[in-house]
Amino acid sequence: MRILVTGATGYIGGRLVPRLIERGHTVRVMVRNPDRLTDVPWAGQVEVVKGDLTEAGDVTDALAGIEVLYYLAHAMASGGDFERVEETAARNAARAAHTAGVSRIVYLGGLHPSEGELSPHLRSRALVGDILMSSGVPTAALQAGTVIGSGSASFEMIRHLTEVLPYMPAPKWVRNFIQPIAVRDVLYYLVHAAELPPELNRTFDIGGPDVLRYGQMMNGYAVEAGLRQRPIASLPVLTPWLASQWVNLVTPIPRALAIPIIASLQYDCIIHENDIDNYIPEPEGGLTGYRTSVRLALGKMRTGEVETSWQNSAIAGAPSDLLPSDPEWSGHTVYTDLREQHSDADVAQLWRVVEGIGGDNGWYSFPVAWAARGWMDKLVGGVGLRRGRRDASKLSAGDALDFWRVEQIDRGRFLRLRAEMKVPGGAWLEMTTEADPAGGSTYRQRAVFFPTGLAGRLYWAAILPFHGAIFSGMANRITQTAATATQAAAKPKSAPTPAH
């Protein structure tokens, strides 16, 4: 079938697309920034169209000739007008799908109680499903439990809470019942939902075989990770807002993402019907249990095979503007810090150091200062420095990298990072490597800051005394690390001593 996938740069969408291709479908993806798909393995096997779901014309163009629409776009936000944005996008998709003669819409929402007041996040998810089911196009709205898989936000929250805290004072919702589902099973149902009978226009609950309290999920993780089980105290004084601040501080999950996740945990989230079994048989071997899901996720993390991650989802409120081109700087205040350093390393080794920056490797200068800046960002609701990186050695456009995002990468030569920490202005960091005709290589580093108002100018003035040490030290350490690695690789290996 001819399929359009929205949300292809997200956690689920990025995994679904290659599975649809494997099943023989022709896939088109609609994304706001096509550059984010440059390095994904399946980029050459799909048609990529640039568009925004809130622009009706973009949606109409993207749906031309499409038979099945996968609606996987969600605004992971905790404030502002995200509900209005989601409603606008859903109505645009519903109208355009009906006009285009689409034969099936597949939507992924979340489990929620059938009665009572819902959190804004769950309320919005439910409304989007209702809008799509009212479109006149048969819609399968899959309502999934907490998704467990390598790189999922829910799994990462469980992982970090369990690993960081030997004793967990927790909100009363740790006693609520949850029916988690493995990401592999979510993808299984999504793939097969495209082939449901045409008369079906309804919701389907999907969940794994285990119904657990949230506290049991934490300790189930502890067992699989080889940790002792954690005592958990349920404290009624920890409101959802306070709990989200706590999660923001002790895990890499930023507050903007923690608030909607925690708000959805205020209810028992279990399936109310198993009707999906009448149309889609369970996967071979049955649905994946929670402990097995954790074990599989940990295995993927150990081998560096994490397909997609919550880290690379756009975070509400984070800077997203691209670096203006140099001619446009005329008439604008801009601050720069330029560094150039020669290295005895060959350019390939120098690039390996540059591309491996951040995460466990750090930033090659004053780690205490970088950590302090990360904590400051966390305190004001930013992403912080502990977001890490998805792959230990390779970066791609759109990847999250601690409190940066990869804006542009020309592998082997150039890397540009856009700051996503909360600063009064826009900030970028560029790193360039090139071979030196005289031997070795040259490393160039440029920090760029566009201040916003007086606060931006004062911010730059306040950090200026530290730039000499931080940015100079960073350039020196990067080139020295590359040179040391080149020398080590050039040393002849000693021959083994013959046995007597």
N, C-alpha and C positions, 0 to 999 in steps of 0.2 A: 504494500500500500504506500501511497504518498503521504508522508507524515510531517507535521510541523511540531517542533518541540520548543516551548518557551521555557526560560530558566535553565538553559543548557550550560551556563557557567556556574550553576549552583551545585550543591552536594549531591542531590538525587539526579538532577538532569544530566550532569557530567558523567554519571555512571550508566544512565539509561540509554543514551544515544548509541554507544558502541554495541549494546545488546540488541537494539532495534536493527542496526545494520547487519549484525550476525544473523538475524532472523530473515533477512532478505528484503527489508523495507527500504524505500527511498526516503532519505531524511533531509529535511531543511530545518535550520535552527535560526531563531530570531534573537539577536542580542543587541544591547546598546553599544557595546564596544567590541567589535570583531577582533581586535588585537589580542584580547584575552584568550582567544582560541588558537593563536598562532602555533603553539607548541604542543597542543594535545594530539595524541597519536591518531585520532580519527578525523582530524581537520580536513584532510584531503578527500574524505569519503562522504562529505555532506555539502549541501549548499548553505552558505552563510549569508543571511540578510541582516542589514543593520536597521534597527527599529526600536521604538518605545511603545509599550502596551498602552500608555496613557494618550498616545496619539492615534486617533481612529484611522487616519489614512495609512499609517505604517502597518497597522494590523490587517487592514483590508488587502494591502499589497502582499503581505507575507502569506496570507491564506489562499491566494489564487492557485487553483488547481490541487488543493489539499483535500485528502479524504479523512484524515484523523488528526485532531489537535490534542496534544498533550499540554495541559495548562499546569505548569509547575512553578510559576513565578509567585514569590511571596515577599512582602515588605517586612523584613525582620527589624522592627523598630519598636520603641517603647513610648514614644511621645509624638507630638506634632499631629499631622493630619494623615497618618498612614492608613487609617480606615477609609478615608475618602479616596485616597490614591488607589487602594486595592479595589474599591467598588467601581471607580472609573475604569480601571484597566479591565475588570471582569465584564462590565457592560459593553465595552468596546469589542472584546473578544466574542461575546455572545452574539452581538448583532452581526459582526463580520462573518462569523462561522455560519450563521443561518443564511446570510446573503450569498456566501460562496458555495453553499450546498454541501458543507462538510457532513459526513455521515456519522461521525462519532467524536465526542469530546471525552477525554480522560483527565480527571482532576485528582490531585492528592491533597487531602486535608488532614485533620487530626481528630482522634477520638474525643468526644465531649459528652457531658451529661445531656439527656434529652429534656430535662426540666431545670428550672432555676436560672439565675443570672450568670452569664459567662464572662470571663475576662475579655478585655478588648481584643486581644490576640485571637482567642478561640471564636469570639463573636464574629470577627472579620472573616476568619477561615470558613465558618458556617455560611455566612452571607454570600461569599464568593461561590460556594457550591450551589446555593439556592439560585443565584443569578444564572449560572451556567445550565442548571437543570430546567430553567424556565425559558431557555433560548429557542426552543423548538428543535434543537439538535439533540438526539439521544446522548445522554451524559452518564458516565460511570464516575461517581464521586467516591473515591476510596478514602476511608477515614482510618488512619493508621495510629497505632499506639506509639509509644516512645521508640524511636529508631536507634538501634544499637549496631554500630559498625565502626571500623577504623575511620577516624576523622569526623564522626558525627558530633554535633555540639552536645547532645545529651550524654553520649558516651564519654566525651572529654570532661564534662562537668563531674560525672560520677568518678572518673579516674582521678582527677586532681583533688577532689574533696577527700577521697579515700586515702590517697597517697600522702597528702600534706598533713592531715589532721589525725593524730593518734586517738583523740577523743572528740566526738562530734556533738556539740550543742546544736540542735537542729530544730527547725520549725515543726509544728504539729503535723504538717503534711507528709512527713517521713512515714507516717502510719497509714497513709492513703494507699489504696490498691491500684496497681498499674499493670498493664498487659503489654510488655515490651515486644518488639518484633525486630528480627534481624534484617539488616539492610538488604541482604540477598533475597529475602522473602518478599520485601516490598517491591523490589525490582521484578521479581518473578510475576507478581500479580499485575504490575503495571504493564509489562510486555504483553501478557495474555488478555488484558482488558481491551486492547484494540480489536480483538476478535469476538467480543461478546455479541449475543443476538441483537439485532437492530431495534427491537421493541423495548429494550431495557433503558430506563431513564430513572435512576435512583441512586441512593447512597449504599455503600457496602462497608461494614466494619471489618477491619483486618487487624489481627494481633497474633502474637506467638502463642505457644502452648502453655506458657507459665504466667500465672497471676501472682504478683509479688507486691509486698510493701516496698516503698522506695528505700527504706533502711535495709531491707533484705537484698536489694539490688546492689547497694554499696558493699555489703559484706560478701555477696557473691563475687563481686569484682575482686575484693581482697583475697579471697581463696584462690582465684585463678591467677592472680598476680604474685602469689607466694607471700602475701602479707598476713599478719594476724588480724583477726576480725576486730572491728572497732566498736567500742561501746558507744551507743547513741542515746542522747537524752532529748526527748521531745519537749520543746519550750514554747508555750503558747504566746509568749511576748514577742517572738520573732515574726513580724508581719512580712508579707510578700516583698514590700519595699525594702525593709531592713535585710531580709534574706538575700535579695539581689545585690545589695551593697557588699554583703559578706562574700558572696560568690565572686563578685567583681575583684575583690581584694586577694582572695586566696587561690583563684584559678585564673587561667589566661582568658576566660570568657569575659568579654567586655560587658559593661552594665547594660548597654542598649540591647544586647542579645540575651543577657541573663534575665531581665525583667519579663519578657514574654514567655520564656521557658518556665520560670518559676510560677508565673501567674497560672499557667496551664496545669500545674501540679496541685492546685488547690482542691481538685476534685478527684474522685475515683475515676480513672480512665481505663475502663475495661469494655470489651465488645459486648453488644447487646443482642447480636444475631450472627449466625454463621452462614447466611444465605449465599455467600460467595462460593461455598463448596458445591452448590448446585450447578454452577456454571464453569468454574475453574478448579480442577482437582488439585489437591495439595502437591507440592513439588515431590519428586522422587525421594523417598526416605523420610518424608514428613517435614513439618515446619521445624525450624531451628530453635532449640531451647536457649534460655537466657545465658546460662553458663557457657554453653558452646559458642554463642555469639561473641561473648567476651573473649574466649580463648582464641577464636579466629581473628578478632580485631587486634589482639596483642601480637599474634603471629605476623599479621600484615605490617604492624608497626616495626617489629624487630627486623624484618627483611626489607623495609623501605618500600613496600608495595602499596602504599596508601593512594588509591585512585583519585579521590577528591577529598576535600576537607572543609569544615566550617570556616577555617581560617581565611579561605579565599572568597567567602561571601562578602558582598559589600556591606559595610557597617554604617547604619544611619548616623549622619552628623559628621562622618569622617571626610576630610577634604578629598575631592574627586576631580578637580580641575587639572587639566594637563599643563605642563610648563609652557608658558607663552614662548613663541619664537623670538629670537634676539631683537629683530627690528621693532617689535612691538613694545620693547622696554622703553623706547624713547618717551620721555615725559612722565614716566612712572618711577617711584622710588624702588630701588632694588639693591640688596646687599649681597655680596659674593665673598667667598673665601676660596682662593686658588692655591693648589699645592702641586708641585711636580717633583718626581723623584726618580733617579736612575736605579736600576737593579741589575745585579749580575745574573739574575735568573733569565732563562729563555722566556719568551712571551707566552708560550703555552702554559708554563708553570705559574707565571704571574697571574694569568687569567683564572687558573684553577683556584687560586687563593681568593681572588675577587669574587668569583661566582659562589664560593663556599662561605662567604661572610655571613655573620649573624647566627641566630640559633645557638647551638652548642659551641660553635667556634668563636662567638663573640664578635666584638668590633675593634679589636686590636689596639685599644687605648683606654686607659682609665676605666676598667670595668665597674668600679664603684660609682663613678659619675654616670655611666650609662644606666646602671641599675636604679640609681636615685631618680633619674629622669623618667624611667619607666614607672616607678612607684608614684611619682607626682602625676603622671598622666592617668594612672589608675584611679587616684583619689578624686580626680575631676570627671571620672566616667569615660576615660579614653580606653584604647585597646591595650596599653601597657607594653612592656618589652618582652613578656613571656609568651607571646603568641607563637614565637619560633618560626619554623619553616616546614613545608610539607616534605621536601626531599633534601637529604643531607648534602648533596653535591651539585644539584642542577636547579636552576631557576628558570621560570617561564614568565612571559608577560602576564600581568594580573595576579601573580603569586603574592600572598602576604609574607612579609619578612619582618618579624618583630613588630615595631610600630611604623614600619614602612610598607609600601606596596611597589612591586616592580612595574614601573610605567613603560619602560622600553628596554629591550635587551638585543644587542647585536652580538651573538655569541662569539667569544674570542677577542672582542674589541671594546664593547661599550655597554655600560649598565647605568640606567637612571632609576632612582628610587624616589617615590613621592611620600612625604611624611603624612601619616594618618594620626599622629598624636595631636592633642588639642593645643594649638598655638595661634596667636593673633596674626594670622597671615598664612601664606602658602610657602612650603619649604621643600626643597629637592636636594638630592645628593647624587652627583654623577661621578663615575669611575671609568677611566679609559686606559687601555693597555695597547702598546704598539712595540714592534721590534725596533731596536736601536741599530742603525747601520754600523756603528763602531763595535757592536757586540752587546749582548744583554738585552735589556728592554727598558722602556720608559713608562712610568705610571703617572697619570694625571688625575687629579681629584678636584671637583668643584662643588661647593655648597652654595645654594641659591635661596634667598629669602625675599619674598614680596610682603612687606608689612601691611597690616590693616590698621589704619588710624594711628593715634598716638600710642596705644597699647603695643602695637607691633614694633614701633621704633624703640620704645622703652625695653621691650623684650630683647631685641637684638643688642642694645647697649648693655643690658645686664649680663648676657652670656658671652659678650665679646672677649672679656679677659680670659675665658676658658678655652676659646677657640685655638689659640696658639698651641696650647698643650694637647688638646684633644685631636684636632685635625692634623697637626704636624706629627704627633705620635702615631696616629692612625696610618698616615702615608709611610712613615719610617718602618713600622712593624709589618705592614703588608709586604713591602718590598724585601725586607730582611727575611721574612718567613718564606717567601718564594725563592730567594737566593739559597737559603739553607736547604730547602727541599731539592733544588737543582743540584747542589753539591753532593747531597746524599745519594741522589740517583746516579751521579757520574762516578762514584767510587767503585772500583772493581771489587767484585765479590770474591772473598778468599776461597780458594779451592778446599774441598773437604780433606781432612787428614786421612791418608790411607790406613786401613786396618792392618794390624800385624798378626 
